[in-house]
């Protein structure tokens, strides 16, 4: 296995990680990424295989010592009850109960409100150049998830603040101050949801929180801690991914040009999949090995970690023709943008719907939309999103 060195906070890498990925794919299915001190999978076949192999998982294996700093206790308490960090049988139970409430029918029912929301946001666009991220790309997913959960939309700015503080914990550039802010946000977010869940227990409504409270199978239901963890996961993962996917997609369309046929009903699903393939919002996930296992010539021992480079897998020339070219007319194939296997993103259908609604409305209402400044990506790896998207028109 070849060793590669690349700081995830290097400015050149932040702006264009794909050159590094391309080099790593040429070195083999797995490389040792020295900056992360672990093997990393850059090719589609390796990422696909590990995501679906039950001998790898997200939950820390028994006997592996991990630091649990006291100042992170509120954040770690939320993670301890998150479906994202669980493996079977706990993950199976949590996901089954969540899916009984978070159904495809409930997601599809958001379409009319989503459409109205997009139009109302565009109605408020200023005439002068403005930042499309806070004006549109952020508002669409955060207001949608507020409505879905049943949380007052006026809470959206506060929820965003908590979410931004918490997801900083997954970024390579995080500091001790970021950790303190994440812990405070996790505590405040949990306190708010605890009170709101109590309110919904005594006053049920037609919303996701109520359905999560009522979700039951053979007498089993979600505890309050699990309800809090699920709601935080849905908001944090849901809005972060969709904000970046929308922003990255609009940036690509404005830089490379766009065809109205891509945004038509018969083309929009392909466009969304190509955006997710070409410049996805999440670039890396990690897994632990649960037993001795060989992958592409490397033997993992129990407790070893491996980094899965989702964005690198999406541009693997072994899986796509001309993968570095943005082409919404290419046949849509499964990509790694939402993960895979047991942990395939539960909110993926909602994220896709938001993009399928928001993009055509934006370009239909604003056909002269143009970049007013060169976009730049934020130093937030392994998330991959813009610092802003200044536009006019």
DAQUI-V84142 format. One line per field, one symbol per residue. psi: psi as a letter, one per 20 degrees, with the letter a starting at -180 (. if undefined). A space follows every 10 residues. Layout:
BEGIN
psi=???
END
This chain:
BEGIN
psi=pqpqpopijp hggghnihgg ggghhiirhq qoohhilqqp piqggggggh hioiiqrhpp qqiopqpmqh ijghghhghh jphhjqrqig gggghghghh hmrhghghii gghgghgggh ghhjprhrqr ohghhghghg hhhghggghj pphiighggg ggggggihhj qhjqrhhggg hggggggggg gghghhgggh himqrmrhgg hhgipqoliq rprghhgghg gggggggghg ghggggghgg ggghhiqqph hhirhiihgg gghhghggmr iphpqqqqpi rpppolipoq qpiqqppong hghikpiiiq plhiponiiq ppqprjhkbr bhjpphjghg gggghhghgh gghghmijpq piqpqqqqmk pjqnrqhrnp rq.
END
